[in-house]
Amino acid sequence: MRTTIDAAGRVVIPKQLRQAASLEPGQELEITEHDGRIEIEPVSDPVQLVERDGFLAAEVADGDAPALTASEVRDLLERTRR
């Protein structure tokens, strides 16, 4: 998909991609640059894994625990689906 940058530097993320990524108006996004590529990732609440009744569950971190990144959560989900 292609889009353009307007005179103010804004980029519109096409609706199909916003829906696929579950992006909502007003949601914070982390934007980074790696080797000439721009990456946009939703900012999420810091979460930690806790064991409950023998299962792992994610809960919002209280600030003392290391936060999981979105990519760590995706990796964990992929490993558990196998």
BELHU-V571132 format. One record per run of one state. SS is the DSSP state (2 for helix, 1 for strand, 0 for the rest). FROM is the first residue (numbers start at 1). TO is the last residue. Records with the same first field share a line. If there is no record, write none. Layout:
SS = FROM-TO + FROM-TO
This chain:
0 = 1-4 + 6-10 + 12-14 + 21-28 + 35-36 + 43-46 + 53-54 + 61-67 + 69-69 + 82-82
1 = 5-5 + 11-11 + 29-34 + 37-42 + 47-52 + 55-60 + 68-68
2 = 15-20 + 70-81
